[in-house]
Amino acid sequence: MRHILGLSCLAAFSLLLICTEAIAIIGILAGVNITTGERPLRRNINQLYVSGPAWDLFLLALRKFQQVNQADPLSYYQVAGKRPRPVFAKLDC
Amino acid sequence: MTAALSLRMPYWDAFASPDLPVAASVPSITVNGPNGREVIDNPLYNYTFHANEGGNPFPPGHWVRKT
């Protein structure tokens, strides 16, 4: 099953698996064709750059994502920090 | 609205375009926001750590914006 981590500021159903509470990664459900299960493609950033509204949304969403409090497990700081080692004290399993 | 539904994380094909994308190389960028065009700090350019949040020991007020 493909897992897609996205930045859409609309219905983002993506969650994270961490030690204190399990959060399942299920990917974004917005924009998925209900009948065929077809998902939107990821685009090349150089093409997204010139594509207008999608690009603006992406940047604004990313900026908002970076502003989320770093104590929040779904913040940019913690999501970007996901790695096997080293782990932060609070997430130590 | 349809753009929001089909928005996904973009990729950078480093073999097809070896140069760092323009989008990630400028410190400020102009975006069409809810209030019209505005110039914002480019989130792809750098990330500024928040001091004293999430248990990190970053001191406030000592961070100079670096690339």
Backbone of each chain as nested JSON, in Angstrom:
{
  "chains": [
    {"id": "A", "residues": [
      {"number": 1, "name": "MET", "atoms": {"N": [0.85, -1.188, 0.0], "CA": [0.0, 0.0, 0.0], "C": [0.885, 1.236, 0.0]}},
      {"number": 2, "name": "ARG", "atoms": {"N": [0.614, 2.128, -0.897], "CA": [1.433, 3.341, -0.964], "C": [1.103, 4.261, 0.198]}},
      {"number": 3, "name": "HIS", "atoms": {"N": [2.122, 4.755, 0.829], "CA": [1.908, 5.747, 1.877], "C": [2.405, 7.088, 1.365]}},
      {"number": 4, "name": "ILE", "atoms": {"N": [1.538, 8.075, 1.366], "CA": [1.914, 9.384, 0.846], "C": [1.784, 10.391, 1.969]}},
      {"number": 5, "name": "LEU", "atoms": {"N": [2.869, 11.093, 2.265], "CA": [2.794, 12.141, 3.272], "C": [2.653, 13.461, 2.553]}},
      {"number": 6, "name": "GLY", "atoms": {"N": [1.587, 14.168, 2.716], "CA": [1.349, 15.396, 1.971], "C": [1.17, 16.587, 2.873]}},
      {"number": 7, "name": "LEU", "atoms": {"N": [1.121, 17.761, 2.259], "CA": [1.056, 19.001, 3.02], "C": [-0.249, 19.733, 2.79]}},
      {"number": 8, "name": "SER", "atoms": {"N": [-1.209, 19.1, 2.212], "CA": [-2.447, 19.805, 1.907], "C": [-3.091, 20.335, 3.171]}},
      {"number": 9, "name": "CYS", "atoms": {"N": [-3.463, 21.603, 3.165], "CA": [-4.07, 22.177, 4.356], "C": [-5.547, 21.858, 4.44]}},
      {"number": 10, "name": "LEU", "atoms": {"N": [-6.075, 21.136, 3.477], "CA": [-7.439, 20.643, 3.6], "C": [-7.404, 19.303, 4.306]}},
      {"number": 11, "name": "ALA", "atoms": {"N": [-8.481, 18.54, 4.175], "CA": [-8.618, 17.282, 4.895], "C": [-7.388, 16.394, 4.83]}},
      {"number": 12, "name": "ALA", "atoms": {"N": [-6.43, 16.607, 5.714], "CA": [-5.212, 15.787, 5.735], "C": [-5.426, 14.678, 6.741]}},
      {"number": 13, "name": "PHE", "atoms": {"N": [-5.538, 13.493, 6.242], "CA": [-5.757, 12.374, 7.131], "C": [-4.466, 11.657, 7.492]}},
      {"number": 14, "name": "SER", "atoms": {"N": [-3.334, 12.207, 7.167], "CA": [-2.081, 11.495, 7.434], "C": [-1.701, 11.625, 8.9]}},
      {"number": 15, "name": "LEU", "atoms": {"N": [-1.21, 10.547, 9.473], "CA": [-0.799, 10.523, 10.871], "C": [0.547, 9.829, 10.974]}},
      {"number": 16, "name": "LEU", "atoms": {"N": [1.129, 9.821, 12.128], "CA": [2.477, 9.282, 12.277], "C": [2.506, 8.18, 13.302]}},
      {"number": 17, "name": "LEU", "atoms": {"N": [3.434, 7.245, 13.127], "CA": [3.614, 6.192, 14.113], "C": [4.713, 6.62, 15.065]}},
      {"number": 18, "name": "ILE", "atoms": {"N": [4.395, 6.844, 16.32], "CA": [5.414, 7.141, 17.33], "C": [5.185, 6.232, 18.513]}},
      {"number": 19, "name": "CYS", "atoms": {"N": [6.076, 6.27, 19.445], "CA": [6.076, 5.24, 20.471], "C": [4.981, 5.435, 21.51]}},
      {"number": 20, "name": "THR", "atoms": {"N": [4.718, 6.693, 21.858], "CA": [3.763, 6.888, 22.954], "C": [2.338, 6.633, 22.488]}},
      {"number": 21, "name": "GLU", "atoms": {"N": [2.059, 6.971, 21.268], "CA": [0.731, 6.673, 20.743], "C": [0.893, 6.297, 19.279]}},
      {"number": 22, "name": "ALA", "atoms": {"N": [0.262, 5.222, 18.91], "CA": [0.396, 4.796, 17.526], "C": [-0.51, 5.639, 16.644]}},
      {"number": 23, "name": "ILE", "atoms": {"N": [0.061, 6.247, 15.656], "CA": [-0.736, 6.979, 14.682], "C": [-0.472, 6.339, 13.334]}},
      {"number": 24, "name": "ALA", "atoms": {"N": [-1.501, 5.861, 12.674], "CA": [-1.304, 5.135, 11.43], "C": [-1.118, 6.104, 10.276]}},
      {"number": 25, "name": "ILE", "atoms": {"N": [-0.236, 5.738, 9.362], "CA": [-0.055, 6.527, 8.155], "C": [-0.979, 5.965, 7.101]}},
      {"number": 26, "name": "ILE", "atoms": {"N": [-1.973, 6.735, 6.737], "CA": [-2.91, 6.222, 5.746], "C": [-2.97, 7.088, 4.509]}},
      {"number": 27, "name": "GLY", "atoms": {"N": [-2.263, 8.176, 4.508], "CA": [-2.234, 9.005, 3.305], "C": [-3.424, 9.933, 3.205]}},
      {"number": 28, "name": "ILE", "atoms": {"N": [-3.32, 10.857, 2.31], "CA": [-4.381, 11.83, 2.118], "C": [-5.514, 11.185, 1.339]}},
      {"number": 29, "name": "LEU", "atoms": {"N": [-6.74, 11.458, 1.776], "CA": [-7.89, 10.905, 1.061], "C": [-8.499, 11.918, 0.099]}},
      {"number": 30, "name": "ALA", "atoms": {"N": [-8.146, 13.182, 0.232], "CA": [-8.705, 14.209, -0.647], "C": [-8.193, 14.005, -2.06]}},
      {"number": 31, "name": "GLY", "atoms": {"N": [-9.07, 14.12, -3.026], "CA": [-8.652, 14.043, -4.421], "C": [-8.523, 12.634, -4.954]}},
      {"number": 32, "name": "VAL", "atoms": {"N": [-8.783, 11.652, -4.113], "CA": [-8.694, 10.266, -4.586], "C": [-10.025, 9.89, -5.212]}},
      {"number": 33, "name": "ASN", "atoms": {"N": [-9.973, 9.329, -6.391], "CA": [-11.186, 8.9, -7.07], "C": [-11.818, 7.752, -6.292]}},
      {"number": 34, "name": "ILE", "atoms": {"N": [-13.078, 7.922, -5.886], "CA": [-13.728, 6.945, -5.017], "C": [-13.864, 5.59, -5.691]}},
      {"number": 35, "name": "THR", "atoms": {"N": [-14.258, 5.613, -6.962], "CA": [-14.563, 4.347, -7.617], "C": [-13.295, 3.613, -8.051]}},
      {"number": 36, "name": "THR", "atoms": {"N": [-12.36, 4.344, -8.631], "CA": [-11.195, 3.643, -9.162], "C": [-10.016, 3.624, -8.188]}},
      {"number": 37, "name": "GLY", "atoms": {"N": [-10.092, 4.452, -7.149], "CA": [-8.965, 4.506, -6.226], "C": [-7.77, 5.244, -6.795]}},
      {"number": 38, "name": "GLU", "atoms": {"N": [-7.986, 5.929, -7.908], "CA": [-6.892, 6.626, -8.567], "C": [-6.457, 7.832, -7.74]}},
      {"number": 39, "name": "ARG", "atoms": {"N": [-5.16, 7.989, -7.564], "CA": [-4.633, 9.091, -6.765], "C": [-3.975, 10.127, -7.655]}},
      {"number": 40, "name": "PRO", "atoms": {"N": [-3.999, 11.408, -7.215], "CA": [-3.266, 12.424, -7.976], "C": [-1.76, 12.137, -7.961]}},
      {"number": 41, "name": "LEU", "atoms": {"N": [-1.121, 12.468, -9.053], "CA": [0.305, 12.207, -9.153], "C": [1.105, 13.277, -8.43]}},
      {"number": 42, "name": "ARG", "atoms": {"N": [2.294, 12.905, -7.992], "CA": [3.232, 13.901, -7.501], "C": [3.889, 14.547, -8.71]}},
      {"number": 43, "name": "ARG", "atoms": {"N": [4.069, 15.857, -8.664], "CA": [4.589, 16.557, -9.818], "C": [6.024, 17.0, -9.588]}},
      {"number": 44, "name": "ASN", "atoms": {"N": [6.722, 17.217, -10.669], "CA": [8.069, 17.744, -10.611], "C": [8.016, 19.165, -10.07]}},
      {"number": 45, "name": "ILE", "atoms": {"N": [8.897, 19.498, -9.172], "CA": [8.823, 20.79, -8.511], "C": [9.032, 21.936, -9.488]}},
      {"number": 46, "name": "ASN", "atoms": {"N": [9.844, 21.706, -10.531], "CA": [10.056, 22.774, -11.506], "C": [8.811, 23.031, -12.339]}},
      {"number": 47, "name": "GLN", "atoms": {"N": [7.945, 22.027, -12.458], "CA": [6.69, 22.236, -13.167], "C": [5.63, 22.803, -12.234]}},
      {"number": 48, "name": "LEU", "atoms": {"N": [5.674, 22.383, -10.992], "CA": [4.716, 22.918, -10.018], "C": [4.961, 24.403, -9.796]}},
      {"number": 49, "name": "TYR", "atoms": {"N": [6.226, 24.803, -9.92], "CA": [6.621, 26.175, -9.681], "C": [5.892, 27.145, -10.599]}},
      {"number": 50, "name": "VAL", "atoms": {"N": [5.63, 26.708, -11.822], "CA": [5.008, 27.611, -12.787], "C": [3.539, 27.32, -12.982]}},
      {"number": 51, "name": "SER", "atoms": {"N": [2.963, 26.519, -12.078], "CA": [1.609, 26.048, -12.343], "C": [0.525, 26.891, -11.704]}},
      {"number": 52, "name": "GLY", "atoms": {"N": [0.873, 27.954, -10.992], "CA": [-0.202, 28.825, -10.504], "C": [-0.728, 28.442, -9.137]}},
      {"number": 53, "name": "PRO", "atoms": {"N": [-2.047, 28.237, -9.01], "CA": [-2.665, 28.084, -7.679], "C": [-2.1, 26.931, -6.868]}},
      {"number": 54, "name": "ALA", "atoms": {"N": [-1.771, 25.827, -7.548], "CA": [-1.241, 24.678, -6.803], "C": [0.067, 25.046, -6.127]}},
      {"number": 55, "name": "TRP", "atoms": {"N": [0.891, 25.811, -6.823], "CA": [2.165, 26.218, -6.26], "C": [1.965, 27.128, -5.062]}},
      {"number": 56, "name": "ASP", "atoms": {"N": [1.054, 28.103, -5.199], "CA": [0.791, 29.011, -4.089], "C": [0.311, 28.245, -2.866]}},
      {"number": 57, "name": "LEU", "atoms": {"N": [-0.59, 27.301, -3.099], "CA": [-1.103, 26.496, -1.999], "C": [0.007, 25.707, -1.329]}},
      {"number": 58, "name": "PHE", "atoms": {"N": [0.862, 25.126, -2.151], "CA": [1.951, 24.312, -1.604], "C": [2.838, 25.14, -0.694]}},
      {"number": 59, "name": "LEU", "atoms": {"N": [3.227, 26.336, -1.154], "CA": [4.113, 27.174, -0.356], "C": [3.442, 27.658, 0.918]}},
      {"number": 60, "name": "LEU", "atoms": {"N": [2.196, 28.079, 0.81], "CA": [1.493, 28.572, 1.991], "C": [1.297, 27.447, 3.0]}},
      {"number": 61, "name": "ALA", "atoms": {"N": [0.992, 26.255, 2.495], "CA": [0.813, 25.111, 3.393], "C": [2.124, 24.744, 4.061]}},
      {"number": 62, "name": "LEU", "atoms": {"N": [3.214, 24.775, 3.303], "CA": [4.515, 24.425, 3.869], "C": [4.915, 25.44, 4.928]}},
      {"number": 63, "name": "ARG", "atoms": {"N": [4.642, 26.709, 4.666], "CA": [4.979, 27.734, 5.652], "C": [4.164, 27.538, 6.922]}},
      {"number": 64, "name": "LYS", "atoms": {"N": [2.89, 27.235, 6.781], "CA": [2.038, 26.974, 7.947], "C": [2.542, 25.761, 8.711]}},
      {"number": 65, "name": "PHE", "atoms": {"N": [2.938, 24.748, 7.979], "CA": [3.455, 23.521, 8.558], "C": [4.691, 23.819, 9.401]}},
      {"number": 66, "name": "GLN", "atoms": {"N": [5.545, 24.706, 8.895], "CA": [6.762, 25.039, 9.624], "C": [6.472, 25.876, 10.856]}},
      {"number": 67, "name": "GLN", "atoms": {"N": [5.304, 26.499, 10.906], "CA": [4.972, 27.337, 12.05], "C": [4.338, 26.553, 13.191]}},
      {"number": 68, "name": "VAL", "atoms": {"N": [3.98, 25.303, 12.95], "CA": [3.35, 24.504, 14.001], "C": [4.337, 24.342, 15.15]}},
      {"number": 69, "name": "ASN", "atoms": {"N": [3.83, 24.425, 16.361], "CA": [4.656, 24.315, 17.556], "C": [5.481, 23.032, 17.532]}},
      {"number": 70, "name": "GLN", "atoms": {"N": [6.745, 23.145, 17.837], "CA": [7.654, 22.011, 17.718], "C": [7.355, 20.887, 18.704]}},
      {"number": 71, "name": "ALA", "atoms": {"N": [6.542, 21.159, 19.719], "CA": [6.182, 20.099, 20.647], "C": [5.106, 19.189, 20.068]}},
      {"number": 72, "name": "ASP", "atoms": {"N": [4.459, 19.649, 19.015], "CA": [3.398, 18.875, 18.388], "C": [4.028, 17.768, 17.538]}},
      {"number": 73, "name": "PRO", "atoms": {"N": [3.654, 16.502, 17.76], "CA": [4.281, 15.436, 16.973], "C": [4.003, 15.541, 15.478]}},
      {"number": 74, "name": "LEU", "atoms": {"N": [3.023, 16.339, 15.108], "CA": [2.729, 16.509, 13.69], "C": [3.297, 17.813, 13.148]}},
      {"number": 75, "name": "SER", "atoms": {"N": [4.253, 18.387, 13.884], "CA": [4.868, 19.617, 13.408], "C": [5.953, 19.301, 12.388]}},
      {"number": 76, "name": "TYR", "atoms": {"N": [6.295, 20.287, 11.585], "CA": [7.367, 20.133, 10.607], "C": [8.644, 19.648, 11.293]}},
      {"number": 77, "name": "TYR", "atoms": {"N": [8.92, 20.231, 12.455], "CA": [10.146, 19.922, 13.196], "C": [10.234, 18.437, 13.517]}},
      {"number": 78, "name": "GLN", "atoms": {"N": [9.139, 17.861, 13.974], "CA": [9.185, 16.457, 14.383], "C": [9.027, 15.515, 13.205]}},
      {"number": 79, "name": "VAL", "atoms": {"N": [8.212, 15.888, 12.242], "CA": [8.046, 15.032, 11.071], "C": [9.348, 14.954, 10.284]}},
      {"number": 80, "name": "ALA", "atoms": {"N": [10.004, 16.103, 10.123], "CA": [11.256, 16.122, 9.38], "C": [12.354, 15.404, 10.151]}},
      {"number": 81, "name": "GLY", "atoms": {"N": [12.151, 15.268, 11.459], "CA": [13.166, 14.641, 12.283], "C": [12.995, 13.151, 12.435]}},
      {"number": 82, "name": "LYS", "atoms": {"N": [12.045, 12.574, 11.729], "CA": [11.799, 11.145, 11.848], "C": [12.973, 10.369, 11.277]}},
      {"number": 83, "name": "ARG", "atoms": {"N": [13.61, 9.601, 12.114], "CA": [14.744, 8.789, 11.675], "C": [14.921, 7.694, 12.7]}},
      {"number": 84, "name": "PRO", "atoms": {"N": [15.595, 6.582, 12.327], "CA": [15.764, 5.507, 13.31], "C": [16.638, 5.93, 14.486]}},
      {"number": 85, "name": "ARG", "atoms": {"N": [17.746, 6.628, 14.224], "CA": [18.645, 7.067, 15.29], "C": [19.211, 8.416, 14.905]}},
      {"number": 86, "name": "PRO", "atoms": {"N": [19.495, 9.35, 15.715], "CA": [19.2, 9.308, 17.145], "C": [17.743, 9.661, 17.411]}},
      {"number": 87, "name": "VAL", "atoms": {"N": [17.244, 9.22, 18.509], "CA": [15.878, 9.561, 18.881], "C": [15.915, 10.6, 19.983]}},
      {"number": 88, "name": "PHE", "atoms": {"N": [14.893, 11.415, 20.03], "CA": [14.798, 12.39, 21.098], "C": [14.352, 11.689, 22.361]}},
      {"number": 89, "name": "ALA", "atoms": {"N": [14.662, 12.258, 23.499], "CA": [14.375, 11.598, 24.778], "C": [12.901, 11.275, 24.912]}},
      {"number": 90, "name": "LYS", "atoms": {"N": [12.054, 12.177, 24.476], "CA": [10.634, 11.958, 24.699], "C": [10.092, 10.844, 23.829]}},
      {"number": 91, "name": "LEU", "atoms": {"N": [10.728, 10.608, 22.707], "CA": [10.216, 9.58, 21.798], "C": [10.959, 8.276, 21.946]}},
      {"number": 92, "name": "ASP", "atoms": {"N": [11.828, 8.166, 22.94], "CA": [12.656, 6.989, 23.084], "C": [11.798, 5.777, 23.388]}},
      {"number": 93, "name": "CYS", "atoms": {"N": [11.951, 4.731, 22.61], "CA": [11.164, 3.529, 22.816], "C": [12.002, 2.505, 23.533]}}
    ]},
    {"id": "B", "residues": [
      {"number": 1, "name": "MET", "atoms": {"N": [-9.781, 25.345, -5.799], "CA": [-10.29, 24.272, -4.953], "C": [-9.878, 22.924, -5.495]}},
      {"number": 2, "name": "THR", "atoms": {"N": [-10.019, 22.761, -6.802], "CA": [-9.581, 21.494, -7.392], "C": [-8.077, 21.346, -7.277]}},
      {"number": 3, "name": "ALA", "atoms": {"N": [-7.382, 22.496, -7.296], "CA": [-5.931, 22.417, -7.135], "C": [-5.583, 21.875, -5.761]}},
      {"number": 4, "name": "ALA", "atoms": {"N": [-6.377, 22.236, -4.762], "CA": [-6.084, 21.771, -3.406], "C": [-6.309, 20.28, -3.285]}},
      {"number": 5, "name": "LEU", "atoms": {"N": [-7.317, 19.753, -3.954], "CA": [-7.608, 18.334, -3.825], "C": [-6.535, 17.483, -4.468]}},
      {"number": 6, "name": "SER", "atoms": {"N": [-5.92, 17.994, -5.524], "CA": [-4.948, 17.161, -6.226], "C": [-3.518, 17.531, -5.866]}},
      {"number": 7, "name": "LEU", "atoms": {"N": [-3.346, 18.383, -4.862], "CA": [-1.999, 18.794, -4.494], "C": [-1.29, 17.686, -3.757]}},
      {"number": 8, "name": "ARG", "atoms": {"N": [-0.103, 17.385, -4.189], "CA": [0.728, 16.417, -3.493], "C": [2.129, 16.988, -3.378]}},
      {"number": 9, "name": "MET", "atoms": {"N": [2.916, 16.358, -2.539], "CA": [4.29, 16.798, -2.349], "C": [5.056, 16.674, -3.662]}},
      {"number": 10, "name": "PRO", "atoms": {"N": [5.714, 17.733, -4.125], "CA": [6.449, 17.627, -5.383], "C": [7.771, 16.896, -5.187]}},
      {"number": 11, "name": "TYR", "atoms": {"N": [8.347, 16.475, -6.291], "CA": [9.646, 15.813, -6.215], "C": [10.634, 16.604, -7.033]}},
      {"number": 12, "name": "TRP", "atoms": {"N": [11.897, 16.365, -6.777], "CA": [12.957, 16.984, -7.563], "C": [13.788, 15.869, -8.177]}},
      {"number": 13, "name": "ASP", "atoms": {"N": [13.762, 15.787, -9.511], "CA": [14.547, 14.791, -10.202], "C": [15.953, 15.346, -10.383]}},
      {"number": 14, "name": "ALA", "atoms": {"N": [16.865, 14.987, -9.487], "CA": [18.193, 15.588, -9.488], "C": [19.021, 15.176, -10.692]}},
      {"number": 15, "name": "PHE", "atoms": {"N": [18.672, 14.053, -11.319], "CA": [19.427, 13.652, -12.495], "C": [18.973, 14.408, -13.734]}},
      {"number": 16, "name": "ALA", "atoms": {"N": [17.693, 14.712, -13.807], "CA": [17.181, 15.464, -14.955], "C": [17.52, 16.935, -14.824]}},
      {"number": 17, "name": "SER", "atoms": {"N": [17.488, 17.468, -13.607], "CA": [17.764, 18.883, -13.369], "C": [18.79, 18.992, -12.259]}},
      {"number": 18, "name": "PRO", "atoms": {"N": [20.064, 18.913, -12.587], "CA": [21.105, 18.872, -11.549], "C": [21.18, 20.138, -10.707]}},
      {"number": 19, "name": "ASP", "atoms": {"N": [20.784, 21.275, -11.276], "CA": [20.84, 22.495, -10.486], "C": [19.724, 22.506, -9.459]}},
      {"number": 20, "name": "LEU", "atoms": {"N": [20.034, 23.076, -8.286], "CA": [19.007, 23.213, -7.256], "C": [17.833, 23.995, -7.843]}},
      {"number": 21, "name": "PRO", "atoms": {"N": [16.621, 23.525, -7.642], "CA": [15.479, 24.236, -8.218], "C": [15.435, 25.7, -7.8]}},
      {"number": 22, "name": "VAL", "atoms": {"N": [15.03, 26.543, -8.711], "CA": [14.92, 27.978, -8.427], "C": [14.068, 28.205, -7.187]}},
      {"number": 23, "name": "ALA", "atoms": {"N": [13.05, 27.39, -7.055], "CA": [12.117, 27.566, -5.952], "C": [12.791, 27.443, -4.599]}},
      {"number": 24, "name": "ALA", "atoms": {"N": [13.872, 26.688, -4.519], "CA": [14.511, 26.464, -3.225], "C": [15.732, 27.348, -3.032]}},
      {"number": 25, "name": "SER", "atoms": {"N": [16.055, 28.203, -4.005], "CA": [17.286, 28.965, -3.896], "C": [17.097, 30.448, -3.614]}},
      {"number": 26, "name": "VAL", "atoms": {"N": [15.855, 30.898, -3.483], "CA": [15.632, 32.309, -3.186], "C": [15.091, 32.469, -1.776]}},
      {"number": 27, "name": "PRO", "atoms": {"N": [15.622, 33.436, -1.019], "CA": [15.213, 33.577, 0.382], "C": [13.759, 34.037, 0.551]}},
      {"number": 28, "name": "SER", "atoms": {"N": [13.303, 34.881, -0.359], "CA": [11.915, 35.34, -0.279], "C": [11.228, 35.005, -1.575]}},
      {"number": 29, "name": "ILE", "atoms": {"N": [9.953, 34.796, -1.489], "CA": [9.238, 34.391, -2.693], "C": [7.869, 35.055, -2.704]}},
      {"number": 30, "name": "THR", "atoms": {"N": [7.386, 35.344, -3.89], "CA": [6.083, 36.001, -4.018], "C": [5.003, 34.95, -4.232]}},
      {"number": 31, "name": "VAL", "atoms": {"N": [3.976, 35.048, -3.432], "CA": [2.914, 34.047, -3.481], "C": [1.585, 34.75, -3.629]}},
      {"number": 32, "name": "ASN", "atoms": {"N": [0.674, 34.11, -4.312], "CA": [-0.68, 34.622, -4.417], "C": [-1.458, 34.114, -3.213]}},
      {"number": 33, "name": "GLY", "atoms": {"N": [-1.509, 34.934, -2.155], "CA": [-2.175, 34.471, -0.946], "C": [-3.63, 34.862, -0.912]}},
      {"number": 34, "name": "PRO", "atoms": {"N": [-4.289, 34.619, 0.225], "CA": [-5.703, 34.973, 0.35], "C": [-5.936, 36.476, 0.244]}},
      {"number": 35, "name": "ASN", "atoms": {"N": [-4.903, 37.276, 0.514], "CA": [-5.07, 38.726, 0.446], "C": [-4.354, 39.305, -0.764]}},
      {"number": 36, "name": "GLY", "atoms": {"N": [-4.229, 38.519, -1.817], "CA": [-3.519, 39.011, -2.987], "C": [-2.057, 38.627, -2.932]}},
      {"number": 37, "name": "ARG", "atoms": {"N": [-1.272, 39.189, -3.82], "CA": [0.134, 38.809, -3.906], "C": [0.874, 39.351, -2.693]}},
      {"number": 38, "name": "GLU", "atoms": {"N": [1.647, 38.471, -2.059], "CA": [2.444, 38.908, -0.927], "C": [3.808, 38.244, -1.001]}},
      {"number": 39, "name": "VAL", "atoms": {"N": [4.789, 38.92, -0.433], "CA": [6.138, 38.363, -0.408], "C": [6.33, 37.687, 0.937]}},
      {"number": 40, "name": "ILE", "atoms": {"N": [6.7, 36.412, 0.917], "CA": [6.896, 35.681, 2.166], "C": [8.306, 35.099, 2.191]}},
      {"number": 41, "name": "ASP", "atoms": {"N": [8.748, 34.723, 3.379], "CA": [9.998, 33.985, 3.487], "C": [9.796, 32.617, 2.869]}},
      {"number": 42, "name": "ASN", "atoms": {"N": [10.721, 32.215, 2.077], "CA": [10.574, 30.967, 1.336], "C": [10.767, 29.767, 2.268]}},
      {"number": 43, "name": "PRO", "atoms": {"N": [9.719, 28.964, 2.49], "CA": [9.894, 27.81, 3.392], "C": [10.799, 26.738, 2.811]}},
      {"number": 44, "name": "LEU", "atoms": {"N": [10.99, 26.756, 1.492], "CA": [11.888, 25.778, 0.881], "C": [13.342, 26.193, 1.006]}},
      {"number": 45, "name": "TYR", "atoms": {"N": [13.57, 27.451, 1.352], "CA": [14.924, 27.971, 1.411], "C": [15.585, 27.587, 2.722]}},
      {"number": 46, "name": "ASN", "atoms": {"N": [14.856, 27.835, 3.836], "CA": [15.392, 27.393, 5.116], "C": [14.256, 27.212, 6.11]}},
      {"number": 47, "name": "TYR", "atoms": {"N": [14.587, 26.58, 7.23], "CA": [13.615, 26.434, 8.308], "C": [14.23, 27.054, 9.543]}},
      {"number": 48, "name": "THR", "atoms": {"N": [13.514, 27.974, 10.175], "CA": [14.02, 28.619, 11.379], "C": [13.492, 27.867, 12.582]}},
      {"number": 49, "name": "PHE", "atoms": {"N": [14.403, 27.351, 13.397], "CA": [13.983, 26.604, 14.58], "C": [13.304, 27.53, 15.574]}},
      {"number": 50, "name": "HIS", "atoms": {"N": [12.311, 27.002, 16.261], "CA": [11.628, 27.777, 17.292], "C": [12.339, 27.542, 18.617]}},
      {"number": 51, "name": "ALA", "atoms": {"N": [12.664, 28.609, 19.3], "CA": [13.404, 28.466, 20.544], "C": [12.5, 27.902, 21.632]}},
      {"number": 52, "name": "ASN", "atoms": {"N": [13.044, 27.044, 22.476], "CA": [12.372, 26.575, 23.681], "C": [11.045, 25.894, 23.429]}},
      {"number": 53, "name": "GLU", "atoms": {"N": [10.929, 25.206, 22.331], "CA": [9.707, 24.445, 22.082], "C": [10.063, 22.995, 21.915]}},
      {"number": 54, "name": "GLY", "atoms": {"N": [9.178, 22.115, 22.274], "CA": [9.377, 20.697, 22.011], "C": [10.583, 20.114, 22.697]}},
      {"number": 55, "name": "GLY", "atoms": {"N": [11.008, 20.728, 23.776], "CA": [12.1, 20.149, 24.537], "C": [13.477, 20.429, 23.985]}},
      {"number": 56, "name": "ASN", "atoms": {"N": [13.573, 21.252, 22.964], "CA": [14.906, 21.5, 22.428], "C": [15.542, 22.663, 23.179]}},
      {"number": 57, "name": "PRO", "atoms": {"N": [16.866, 22.665, 23.266], "CA": [17.538, 23.694, 24.062], "C": [17.923, 24.934, 23.273]}},
      {"number": 58, "name": "PHE", "atoms": {"N": [17.289, 25.168, 22.136], "CA": [17.677, 26.34, 21.355], "C": [17.379, 27.599, 22.149]}},
      {"number": 59, "name": "PRO", "atoms": {"N": [18.371, 28.44, 22.363], "CA": [18.111, 29.674, 23.111], "C": [17.395, 30.685, 22.235]}},
      {"number": 60, "name": "PRO", "atoms": {"N": [16.551, 31.484, 22.823], "CA": [15.845, 32.485, 22.024], "C": [16.781, 33.616, 21.661]}},
      {"number": 61, "name": "GLY", "atoms": {"N": [16.501, 34.244, 20.566], "CA": [17.151, 35.493, 20.234], "C": [18.586, 35.391, 19.791]}},
      {"number": 62, "name": "HIS", "atoms": {"N": [19.127, 34.169, 19.62], "CA": [20.522, 34.071, 19.214], "C": [20.675, 33.498, 17.82]}},
      {"number": 63, "name": "TRP", "atoms": {"N": [19.567, 33.353, 17.125], "CA": [19.645, 32.68, 15.84], "C": [19.707, 33.697, 14.714]}},
      {"number": 64, "name": "VAL", "atoms": {"N": [20.749, 33.587, 13.915], "CA": [20.88, 34.414, 12.729], "C": [20.423, 33.581, 11.55]}},
      {"number": 65, "name": "ARG", "atoms": {"N": [19.662, 34.186, 10.672], "CA": [19.152, 33.439, 9.529], "C": [20.32, 32.994, 8.657]}},
      {"number": 66, "name": "LYS", "atoms": {"N": [20.405, 31.686, 8.496], "CA": [21.475, 31.135, 7.671], "C": [20.857, 30.341, 6.549]}},
      {"number": 67, "name": "THR", "atoms": {"N": [21.597, 30.143, 5.491], "CA": [21.066, 29.368, 4.354], "C": [21.171, 27.883, 4.642]}}
    ]}
  ]
}
